[in-house]
Amino acid sequence: MLSLALADDAELRPLEPWRSAEFAAHVAKIRDELKPWIPWAYGVEDEAAARALLQDYADRQASDTGRLYGIWVDGELAGGTLFRTFDVRHGVCEVGVWLGAAHRGRGLITTAVRHMIDWAFDVRGMSRVEWHCDPGNAPSAATAERLGFTCEGTLRSAAEFGGSRRDYQIWAMLVDERP
């Protein structure tokens, strides 16, 4: 099995379609925490919807346009990270994250994303890694800042989910700006 240790009791590994029941249960457990910030929290309501999302990311990985990873703590799915977009031709990708409140504050996301950034720059030759978040999501913005991203601005009314238009902050790190 392919995995990366994040702590003694936590690991990062691919979140694949065969884990759809586990993913659906995970989303159901923390849906209220995710809904303000994560668009797919509205659509992953059962195993079929979970499988569809996981298959979409499996297809993205096969076409080298995205990837999805889970974070397991003591063998339980606790959150994850992803390359929402991965554009090798232009050297730009976007990283995204989520983690249940019970597992926050341990540096799991920071550690996982540092590995992802290093892989994107050093192995895949990316020039720019982006982080998008709702301006009201202070913990997400703080994580981006802690990782060394620079806030470049806000896209106003850039997306719709949960019945409302949302702004998005764009954070970015260039290959030569890595801490």
Secondary structure, DSSP 8 states (H G I E B T S, - for coil): ---EEEETTEEEEE--GGGHHHHHHHHHHHHHHHTTT-GGGTT--SHHHHHHHHHHHHHHHHTTS-EEEEEEETTEEEEEEEEEEEETTTTEEEEEEEE-GGGTTSSHHHHHHHHHHHIIIIIT--SEEEEEE-TT-HHHHHHHHHHT-EEEEEEEEEEEETTEEEEEEEEEEEGGG--
